[in-house]
């Protein structure tokens, strides 16, 4: 059984130091973990695994940690991922850069979802560009392109889409 954990708290509270031993003490194992600072906040995303009893014990322990540290935790028992669906997909990396506008990331994700392209990961940030007085927004995606979707057509459509919105983009296979 698996448990997804999303934690959000202040930068000053090192809540991950409390969560990791709790996972170990409940005899669960970490399958994935990500943590980052977001302004004056910190966020962590974990996927843990254990049997039903271990997960139930961890949920109780995490509830106590949440109250004690005054952080926000969201717990979800996800359904097992359909590996067969992702089996016929090609993993691609997608990177974009553009002037910072409100709808850039929304437009890109809509474009991908409209074509049944799954988004595995998104990261993005806004920063002051060197040499100019404008903010720039850059994104990095890991996407799964269905094998039945013609890659050449998708690439051409996406690059035309980017040209219309004045977005510079790179779409390439994930290399390992």
C-alpha positions as CSV (number, residue, x, y, z in Angstrom):
1,X,0.0,0.0,0.0
2,X,1.2,3.5,-0.7
3,X,0.7,6.9,0.9
4,X,1.3,10.3,-0.8
5,X,2.3,13.1,1.6
6,X,2.3,16.8,0.8
7,X,3.8,19.0,3.5
8,X,3.9,22.8,3.6
9,X,5.3,24.9,6.3
10,X,7.5,27.9,7.1
11,X,11.2,28.0,6.1
12,X,12.1,28.2,9.7
13,X,10.5,24.9,10.6
14,X,12.6,22.0,9.5
15,X,9.6,19.6,9.3
16,X,11.3,17.1,7.0
17,X,13.7,16.2,9.9
18,X,10.5,15.2,11.8
19,X,8.8,13.4,9.0
20,X,11.6,11.1,7.8
21,X,12.2,9.4,11.2
22,X,8.4,9.0,11.6
23,X,8.4,7.1,8.3
24,X,11.3,4.9,9.4
25,X,9.7,4.3,12.9
26,X,6.5,3.1,11.3
27,X,8.5,0.6,9.2
28,X,7.5,2.3,5.9
29,X,9.9,3.0,3.1
30,X,10.3,6.0,0.9
31,X,9.7,5.5,-2.8
32,X,10.0,9.1,-3.9
33,X,10.8,12.4,-2.2
34,X,11.1,16.0,-3.4
35,X,11.5,19.1,-1.3
36,X,12.0,22.8,-2.2
37,X,11.7,26.3,-0.8
38,X,9.0,28.4,-2.1
39,X,9.5,32.0,-1.0
40,X,9.2,32.0,2.8
41,X,7.7,28.6,2.8
42,X,9.0,25.1,2.3
43,X,7.3,22.2,0.6
44,X,7.9,18.4,0.5
45,X,6.3,15.7,-1.5
46,X,6.8,12.1,-0.5
47,X,5.5,8.7,-1.7
48,X,5.9,6.0,0.9
49,X,5.1,2.4,1.0
50,X,4.1,-0.1,3.7
51,X,1.5,-2.6,4.7
52,X,-2.0,-1.4,5.8
53,X,-1.1,-1.4,9.5
54,X,2.2,0.6,8.9
55,X,0.4,3.2,6.8
56,X,-2.4,3.6,9.3
57,X,0.2,4.1,12.1
58,X,2.1,6.6,9.9
59,X,-1.1,8.6,9.2
60,X,-1.7,9.0,13.0
61,X,2.0,9.9,13.6
62,X,1.9,12.5,10.9
63,X,-1.3,14.0,12.3
64,X,0.5,14.5,15.6
65,X,3.5,16.1,13.8
66,X,1.2,18.4,11.9
67,X,-0.4,19.7,15.1
68,X,2.8,20.0,17.0
69,X,4.7,21.9,14.3
70,X,1.8,23.9,13.0
71,X,2.4,22.8,9.4
72,X,-0.1,21.6,6.7
73,X,-0.1,18.0,5.7
74,X,-2.2,16.4,3.1
75,X,-2.3,12.6,2.9
76,X,-3.7,10.5,0.1
77,X,-3.7,6.7,-0.5
78,X,-3.3,6.6,-4.3
79,X,-4.6,3.9,-6.5
80,X,-1.9,1.8,-8.1
81,X,-0.6,3.5,-11.3
82,X,-1.7,1.8,-14.5
83,X,1.8,0.8,-15.8
84,X,0.3,-0.6,-19.0
85,X,-1.0,2.9,-20.0
86,X,2.5,4.4,-19.6
87,X,4.2,1.5,-21.3
88,X,3.3,2.8,-24.8
89,X,4.5,6.3,-24.2
90,X,7.8,8.0,-25.0
91,X,9.4,10.2,-22.3
92,X,10.3,13.7,-23.5
93,X,11.9,16.7,-21.9
94,X,10.3,20.1,-22.6
95,X,12.0,23.3,-21.7
96,X,10.6,26.8,-22.3
97,X,11.6,30.4,-21.7
98,X,9.6,33.5,-22.3
99,X,8.8,36.9,-20.9
100,X,6.9,36.4,-17.7
101,X,3.2,36.6,-18.5
102,X,0.3,35.3,-16.4
103,X,-0.9,32.5,-18.7
104,X,2.4,31.0,-20.1
105,X,2.4,27.8,-18.0
106,X,-1.4,27.5,-18.3
107,X,-1.2,27.8,-22.1
108,X,1.5,25.1,-22.3
109,X,-0.2,22.6,-20.0
110,X,-3.5,23.1,-21.9
111,X,-1.8,22.5,-25.2
112,X,-0.3,19.2,-23.8
113,X,-3.5,18.0,-22.2
114,X,-5.6,18.8,-25.3
115,X,-3.4,16.2,-27.1
116,X,-3.5,13.6,-24.4
117,X,0.2,14.1,-23.5
118,X,0.7,13.2,-19.8
119,X,2.7,15.6,-17.6
120,X,4.9,13.7,-15.2
121,X,6.8,16.7,-13.7
122,X,6.7,20.5,-14.0
123,X,9.1,23.0,-12.5
124,X,9.2,26.7,-13.3
125,X,10.4,30.0,-12.0
126,X,10.4,33.7,-12.7
127,X,13.6,35.7,-12.5
128,X,15.0,39.0,-13.6
129,X,16.9,38.5,-16.8
130,X,20.4,39.9,-17.2
131,X,20.7,42.9,-19.6
132,X,17.0,43.7,-19.6
133,X,14.5,45.1,-17.1
134,X,11.9,42.4,-17.7
135,X,11.1,39.3,-15.8
136,X,11.6,36.0,-17.6
137,X,9.7,32.7,-16.9
138,X,11.4,29.4,-17.5
139,X,9.8,25.9,-17.3
140,X,11.0,22.3,-17.4
141,X,8.6,19.5,-18.0
142,X,8.9,15.7,-18.2
143,X,6.1,14.5,-20.4
144,X,4.9,11.2,-21.7
145,X,3.9,11.2,-25.4
146,X,1.6,8.4,-26.5
147,X,3.3,6.2,-29.1
148,X,0.3,6.5,-31.5
149,X,0.7,10.3,-31.6
150,X,2.9,11.3,-34.6
151,X,5.9,13.0,-33.1
152,X,6.7,15.1,-36.1
153,X,3.2,16.5,-36.1
154,X,3.2,17.2,-32.4
155,X,6.6,18.9,-32.6
156,X,5.5,21.1,-35.5
157,X,2.2,22.0,-33.8
158,X,4.0,22.8,-30.5
159,X,6.7,25.0,-32.2
160,X,4.0,26.9,-34.1
161,X,2.1,27.3,-30.8
162,X,5.3,28.7,-29.2
163,X,6.0,31.0,-32.1
164,X,2.5,32.5,-31.7
165,X,3.1,33.2,-28.0
166,X,6.7,34.2,-28.4
167,X,8.0,31.3,-26.3
168,X,11.4,29.7,-27.0
169,X,11.2,25.9,-26.5
170,X,13.2,22.7,-26.7
171,X,11.4,19.4,-27.0
172,X,13.7,16.3,-26.9
173,X,13.7,12.7,-25.8
174,X,14.7,12.1,-22.2
175,X,18.3,10.7,-22.3
176,X,19.5,8.4,-19.6
